[in-house]
């Protein structure tokens, strides 16, 4: 239970509270013409990547606070052995991956939107993608080695949540599944950063 709890709502809270402000930041720079000054000294891709890396730093600090408190709580109640160091490391790795994917998506939406109304319309499908792993959480929990669980955990938008969940269950995902999910998710985030930079320019 403690292992599975590490991959539940706190990750969603960290991602949504740190990645969503990227959309407002990009739109504000567009509307106030600050972007024109910034693009004089660096490329659009570098600008977007810098924003994304900054937000990842904030999310790492928040996750460190959360993990410290959660582990202390588990130890206090005698469940410290249920949380392994490997699970904590993978939690942080996939948190960073989630920030890359959803942060880059918010950046692309901010670059494409011209006002707040357009941004809200574009945010709806984004939030559906963000919430999609919750809809298949229980089937994956019951059968983590099934074909559906394997395929779903390789979908880039669901990889950070479902792959970490499968790692806390038995049978655990194989090395090739972990590696493929990581590569696909990283490539997806790089594409969104590139696309956001192109639209922003």
N, C-alpha and C positions, 0 to 999 in steps of 0.2 A: 504493500500500500504506500509506504513512504517513497519507494522507487518511482511508482507511477505518478505520485503527487508532484514530482519534480517537473513533469512535462505538461501539467494541466494549466489552469488559468493564469498563474504568474507570468508565464512566457507571453501569453496574449496581452496581458496588461503592460508588460515592458515594451513589447513591440509597438502596440497601438499608441502608447503615451510618448514614445521617442521618435517613431518613424513618421507619424501623421503630421507633426509640425513642419516636416520638410516641404509638404505641399504648399503651406502658407508662406514659407520662406522663399520658395522659388517664385510664387506669384507676386509677392511683395517686391522682390528685386526687379521683376519684369515691369510692374506698374510704376515704380519710382525711378526707373532708368538706371538703377545701380548696376544692373547686369552689363550695360554698355561699357561702363568703366572697368568692370572686372574682366570682361572679355578682351580688353585691350592688352592684358598681361598674361592671360592663360587661355587654353582652349576650353570649349564647352564641356568636353569630356572630363578634363581636369577639374573644372569647377564643380560638376555634379559629383564626381568621385570624392572630392574633398569634403563636400557636404555629407556624403554618405559615411565616410570614415569618421567624421566628427560625431555623428549620431551613434555609430557603433561604439565609440569610446564611452559615451553616456550610458548606453545600454549595458556595457560591461560593468560599469560602476554600480548600476542599479541591481544587476544580477548578483554581483559580489555581496551586496547588502542582503539581498533576499536569501541567497544560499547560506550565508553565515547564520542568519536567523533561523532558517528552516532546519539546518543541521543541529544547531544548539537545541532547538525544540525537540528534535528526534532523539538526541542524546539524553535530554532531561527526562523523557518518558521511556527510556530504555530501548529505543529503536535505532540507535546509532549504527549498529552493524548492518542494518537493512540498506543503508545508503553507502555505496562503494565510491572510491575515488574515480574510477573509470566512468561511472554514471554522471558524476559532477562535471568531469572534463567534457564528455559528450554533450551534456546539457549546454555548456558554454559554447562549444563548437557550433552546435545547431542553432543556438540563439543568435550567434553572429551570422550564420547562414540565413536565418529568417529575417534579420535586419537588412542583409544585402538584398534579398528578394523583394520584400515589401517596401523597404526604403527606396529602392530604385524604381519601384512601381509608382510610389507616391511622387517621386521626382518627375517621372514621365508625365503623370497627370497634371502636376503643377506647371510643367512646361507647355502642355497642350491646351490648358484652360485659359480663357481670356478674362473670366470673372468668377466670383464665388458660386454663382448659379451653375455655370458649366462644370466647375470642379465638383460640386455636389452630385451632379448627374453622372459624372465619370467615376465617382467614388462608390456608387452602388454596386457595380459588378466587382470592383476591387474588394469590397467588404464581403461579398459572397464568396470570393476566392479565399479570403482570409478565414472565414468561418467554415469552409467546406470540410476540413478534417474532423470537426466536431460531429458532422452528420454520419460519419462512418467509424467513429471512435469505438463503439461497442462491438461491431463485427470484427474489427481488428483485434480488440481485446480478447474476444472469445477464440479466435483462430489466427494467431499472428503469423503462422506459416502458410496460410492459404494463398491461392493465386491472387485473389482480390486484394489481400493485405500487401502482398509484394508489389503488385502493379500500382496500387494507390500510394505506397510509400516512395515510389520512384517518380511520381508526378512532382515537379519542382515546387509548386505552391503548398503541397502537403508534406513534403519530405522532412522539414525541420521538426514537425510534431509527430508524424506517424513513425518515422524511422527511430526517433528517440524512444517512443512508446514500445516499439518492437524490441529494442535493445534491453528493455527492462523486463521482458517476458521470455518465455521458452516455448518453441525454439527461437533463438536469437537470429537476426539476419546474418547472412554470410558476408564475407569480406567484399566480394564483388558487388553485392547489392548496396553496401554502405558506400563503396567507392563510386559506383555509377550514380547513385542518388546525389552524392556530393558534387560530382562533376556537372551533372545536369542542372542542379540548382545554381551553382556558381556561374555557368554559362548563361543561364536565364537572367540572372541579375546583371551580368556584364552587358547583355543585349539591351536591357531596359535603361541602363546608365547611358549607353551609346545612343539609343533612340531618343532619350530625354535631352541629351546634349544637342543632337541634330535639330530637334523641334525647337529647343530653346534658342539656338542660333538663328 
